[in-house]
Amino acid sequence: MSTTSITIQPIRIPESLETSDAEDFVASSELANLVTGQLWGNNDLWVSPAVRLEGARANDYEQSLLWAAKDGDRHVGRAVLEMTKRDNLHSAFVYVMVHPGFRRQGIARELLWTAEASARDHGRRVLQSYSEHRAGFDPEAADVLRAKTGTGSLPGSSAAVCFARSHGYELEQVERFSVLALPADDARIESLESQAAAKAAEYRLVVWEDVCPEEFVDQYALLRQRMSTDVPLGEIDYQEEAWDRARVRQGEEELRRKGGHSLVIAALQLASGELAGHTFLDYYPEKPDVIYQEDTLVLRAHRGHSLGMLMKAHNLLRVGRIWPEGQRLLTWNAAENEHMLAINDALGFVPAGYEAAWQKRLGASA
Ligand SMILES: CC(C)(COP(=O)(O)OP(=O)(O)OC[C@H]1O[C@@H](n2cnc3c(N)ncnc32)[C@H](O)[C@@H]1OP(=O)(O)O)[C@@H](O)C(=O)NCCC(=O)NCCS
C-alpha cells in the first residue's frame, strides 16, 4: 500500500461557483456524482454542484466540513463531516468515498482519520455514517452482516461493509430504498385514498407548495421535530432535533436557493385544530425525472386512522399534475418499519436497494 503521492486537503466552501476558489468544490462534487453513479448504475442520485453548494453552506442549524484526497491536482477521494449546531451536539455525520481507480491504497482510511479527528476537536463523541447497496444479493448467504435491529442485512464482502467494520463502525440499522415508477396507477391509488378517507372522517387535508402557510408554521415545526425521533432509529444515538418556525423558513429558503420545490400535505384534526401528521415530496427541475419522497409522520396520538395512507395517496395523485415529467419516486424506510413499508408496497413501490446506518463511539484518543 502506498499513499505517498496523495495529499489530504480541506476544501473551502466557496461563496459562489463563479469565484476562482470554487474549482475544488466543483471537482469534488463531480467525484461524488461519479462514485454514486457507478455504485447504482444510473444517475438518479446525481446532484449538481450548485445544489451541493447550497446544501453545504453553514447556517444557524448545521455546518459541513469537506476534505479532498488529491493525486497532484486530481480529486481522487472526498470526505464530508456534517455537524448540527442546536441539537445532537454529541454526534456528527461522516461520509467518505474514493474514485474506483484509486481504491485499496489506504486513501479512505486517511480521509476518515482526518474527519474523525476534526469531529473529536469539535467535541463530538459519536459518529454516524451510511453506505449504499444495490438489491440482488442473497440475504441468506453465509457472509451477510445482519443489522443490530434484527431486521435487514448487507453483503459482508462489499467494500463499504469491510471498510466500515475495519474502522470500528457497527451496523445499527438497514433501510430499504424503494422506487415507484411514475405515472402511478391512479385508479388503484384513488381506491386506496377513498378507503383511507373513510377511516379519517375527523380530519381534513391541508396542502401547500414550497412555503408553509403562516397559520400552520409553528405546528409544522413541531411535526418536523417529532419526525427526527418518531421514526424507528434502532440504537442510533440521535436525539430530538430542535425545530421552530425559523428553522422551517430556513429550510424553505434553502430549497428555493437550490431551485427545488416541495409538495406538502398535512392532516388537520377538525375538532382540535391540531396538525396530526404530514408527508412531503421534493423536486428539482434540473433533474425532472426524479422526485424524492421525504418525511411521512403521523403523531402517536393520531395513529390508527389511516392518515399515513391518506396523505401519501393524495400527494401521489397530485404529483402527476404538478410535476408531469417525474418518472420515478424514490424513498428510504427502516427495514423494520412494517407499517410504512406496507403502505408503500400497496402504493406500488418496489425495493431497489439498501442503505446501511453505521455508528461508532469515539474513544478518548482513538
Ligand atoms: C468504501 C471505500 C470508501 C473504501 O475506499 P478505499 O480507499 O479503497 O479504502 P482503504 O484502501 O482506505 O481501505 C482501508 C481498509 O478498509 C478495508 N477495505 C476497503 N475496501 C475493501 C474491500 N474492497 N474488500 C475488503 N476490505 C476492504 C480493508 O480493511 C482496508 O485495509 P487493507 O487494504 O489494508 O486491507 C470505497 O470502496 C468507496 O468509495 N466506496 C463507495 C462509497 C462508500 O460506500 N462509502 C461509504 C463507506 S462507509
The ligand as a Tripos MOL2 file, in Angstrom:
@<TRIPOS>MOLECULE
LIG
   48    50     1     0     0
SMALL
NO_CHARGES

@<TRIPOS>ATOM
      1 C1        -15.5120    2.0300    0.9300 C.3       1 LIG1
      2 C2        -14.4420    2.8860    0.2250 C.3       1 LIG1
      3 C3        -14.5880    4.3160    0.7430 C.3       1 LIG1
      4 C4        -13.0490    2.3220    0.5760 C.3       1 LIG1
      5 O1        -12.0560    3.1720   -0.0320 O.3       1 LIG1
      6 P1        -10.5220    2.6940   -0.1500 P.3       1 LIG1
      7 O2         -9.6870    3.8950   -0.3400 O.co2     1 LIG1
      8 O3        -10.4390    1.6120   -1.1530 O.co2     1 LIG1
      9 O4        -10.2680    2.0890    1.3020 O.3       1 LIG1
     10 P2         -8.8440    1.8860    2.0010 P.3       1 LIG1
     11 O5         -7.8470    1.4910    0.9870 O.co2     1 LIG1
     12 O6         -8.5180    3.0600    2.8510 O.co2     1 LIG1
     13 O7         -9.1680    0.6190    2.9140 O.3       1 LIG1
     14 C5         -8.8980    0.5800    4.3030 C.3       1 LIG1
     15 C6         -9.3130   -0.7870    4.8200 C.3       1 LIG1
     16 O8        -10.7420   -0.9940    4.6020 O.3       1 LIG1
     17 C7        -10.9780   -2.3750    4.2410 C.3       1 LIG1
     18 N1        -11.4200   -2.4450    2.8420 N.ar      1 LIG1
     19 C8        -11.6210   -1.4200    1.9930 C.ar      1 LIG1
     20 N2        -12.0810   -1.8830    0.8050 N.ar      1 LIG1
     21 C9        -12.1660   -3.2180    0.9060 C.ar      1 LIG1
     22 C10       -12.5770   -4.2530    0.0200 C.ar      1 LIG1
     23 N3        -12.9770   -3.9830   -1.2380 N.pl3     1 LIG1
     24 N4        -12.5510   -5.5270    0.4470 N.ar      1 LIG1
     25 C11       -12.1270   -5.8260    1.6980 C.ar      1 LIG1
     26 N5        -11.7140   -4.8840    2.5860 N.ar      1 LIG1
     27 C12       -11.7420   -3.5900    2.1950 C.ar      1 LIG1
     28 C13        -9.6290   -3.0770    4.4070 C.3       1 LIG1
     29 O9         -9.5380   -3.4720    5.7620 O.3       1 LIG1
     30 C14        -8.6560   -1.9440    4.0930 C.3       1 LIG1
     31 O10        -7.3840   -2.1490    4.6330 O.3       1 LIG1
     32 P3         -6.2820   -3.0120    3.7940 P.3       1 LIG1
     33 O11        -6.3130   -2.5410    2.3800 O.co2     1 LIG1
     34 O12        -5.0120   -2.7110    4.4990 O.co2     1 LIG1
     35 O13        -6.7290   -4.4400    3.9070 O.co2     1 LIG1
     36 C15       -14.5990    2.8340   -1.3290 C.3       1 LIG1
     37 O14       -14.7490    1.4970   -1.7230 O.3       1 LIG1
     38 C16       -15.7560    3.6540   -1.8380 C.2       1 LIG1
     39 O15       -15.5950    4.8390   -2.1360 O.2       1 LIG1
     40 N6        -16.9730    3.0540   -1.9450 N.am      1 LIG1
     41 C17       -18.1700    3.8050   -2.3590 C.3       1 LIG1
     42 C18       -18.5370    4.8430   -1.3050 C.3       1 LIG1
     43 C19       -18.9060    4.2290    0.0430 C.2       1 LIG1
     44 O16       -19.5390    3.1930    0.1260 O.2       1 LIG1
     45 N7        -18.5450    4.9270    1.1420 N.am      1 LIG1
     46 C20       -19.0560    4.6130    2.4570 C.3       1 LIG1
     47 C21       -18.1420    3.8660    3.3140 C.3       1 LIG1
     48 S1        -18.9180    3.5990    4.9340 S.3       1 LIG1
@<TRIPOS>BOND
     1     1     2 1
     2     2     3 1
     3     2     4 1
     4     2    36 1
     5     4     5 1
     6     5     6 1
     7     6     7 2
     8     6     8 1
     9     6     9 1
    10     9    10 1
    11    10    11 2
    12    10    12 1
    13    10    13 1
    14    13    14 1
    15    14    15 1
    16    15    16 1
    17    15    30 1
    18    16    17 1
    19    17    18 1
    20    17    28 1
    21    18    19 ar
    22    18    27 ar
    23    19    20 ar
    24    20    21 ar
    25    21    22 ar
    26    21    27 ar
    27    22    23 1
    28    22    24 ar
    29    24    25 ar
    30    25    26 ar
    31    26    27 ar
    32    28    29 1
    33    28    30 1
    34    30    31 1
    35    31    32 1
    36    32    33 2
    37    32    34 1
    38    32    35 1
    39    36    37 1
    40    36    38 1
    41    38    39 2
    42    38    40 1
    43    40    41 1
    44    41    42 1
    45    42    43 1
    46    43    44 2
    47    43    45 1
    48    45    46 1
    49    46    47 1
    50    47    48 1
@<TRIPOS>SUBSTRUCTURE
     1 LIG1         1 GROUP 0 **** ****
